[in-house]
Amino acid sequence: MVDDWGEALWQASARRAQGLRPGGDLAAGDDRPLYWARLGMTAVLARWQPEFTVDRAALRARFEDASRGLTDNAFRTAPGVRRVFISGFDPFGLDAEIRRANPSGSAALQLNGRRVTLADGSPAEIRAVVLPVRYADFDAGMVERAFAPRMAGGPAPADIITSVSQGYPGIFTLEDWAGRARSADPYPDNVRALSGGTRERPVTAPGLGPGPEFIRTTLPADAVTGAVQTPYPVLLNSDVTEIPAGGTAPVDRTDGPTPGSRAVAGGGGGYLSNEVAYRSNRLRAELAPQLPGGHLHTPVLTGLPADPQLLTGPEFERNESAITAEVRAVLEHAAVRR
């Protein structure tokens, strides 16, 4: 039942985001209804009192996976169609502003299952998942469960992967490097959990497989930044923070890591944006090293009305639509066969 309802929620949310299913007063592309509905359904599941023994943690994990696109979301096997796999994120920072959305989640919903035409005129299909902003889910291997089936085995693996998250005001960034560290404390996740890692004392996530301190993107950055620049600039970000070999203090660099250094933060910082990039690309290097992969940061989504009782407004909706359109444009250039 949790599998079926989780998948139904995911499919209904994607269809709504693409204007194929009516529902509610918010704009079709808004990602927040999926987040709110999942929370409500999870609360009901937690209150359920069956007359038999159940593994509540396992049921919740199955519902999470199903309602995030991790199950029943495979590529259709069509000859000659490029396969693009992406991940987005839930809203976060809701303690400060409960109305927040996440444009990466909106883009994932709007693009999931869509056929697009790449910059060279060839067809492609996009499949997506939306990940939680929770350390515990990453510790339990959700990123690997999402990406591994798209990299090895099965009739239709991906031709390109990228994780997507919300990043900096007014710009898109392709992150050149992902670091093998958590260092974002005291900034909490969505259940107010901390990672245990700081800038001065970075830590490695529990259960993370073997890999280098930093992993570099294999996305075609020059092709993307040379072709997609409106309405937001798209830049390659080579910033990292490292503890140099033989050193003890963190050092910020704008030109990537130095040999033998320890990772503190990648271009995406030391939070879960950086970690999804590291985890997915560590797995890519292990299972499908020929696969292009990396991480894309969207601009910060702005435009909420000043009145806190209003959940949306014209500027907010225009910005969300513009960001999704540019994510699609980036993918249409990045996924061209090379």
Salt bridges, closest charged atoms under 4 A:
ASP3 OD2 - ARG62 NH2 2.35
ASP30 OD2 - ARG32 NH2 2.66
GLU64 OE2 - ARG60 NE 3.67
GLU64 OE1 - ARG68 NE 2.65
GLU64 OE1 - ARG134 NH2 3.08
ASP65 OD2 - ARG145 NE 2.83
ASP90 OD1 - ARG38 NH1 3.48
ASP90 OD2 - ARG68 NH2 2.82
ASP95 OD2 - ARG192 NE 3.16
GLU97 OE2 - ARG99 NE 3.13
GLU125 OE2 - ARG127 NE 2.89
ASP137 OD1 - ARG134 NE 2.59
ASP139 OD1 - ARG182 NH2 2.63
GLU144 OE2 - ARG279 NH1 2.81
ASP159 OD1 - ARG82 NH1 3.90
GLU175 OE2 - HIS297 ND1 2.76
ASP176 OD1 - ARG216 NE 3.05
ASP252 OD1 - ARG199 NH1 2.97
ASP255 OD1 - ARG253 NH2 2.99
GLU275 OE1 - ARG182 NE 2.56
GLU275 OE2 - ARG279 NE 2.82
GLU286 OE1 - ARG282 NH1 2.94
GLU332 OE2 - ARG328 NE 2.88
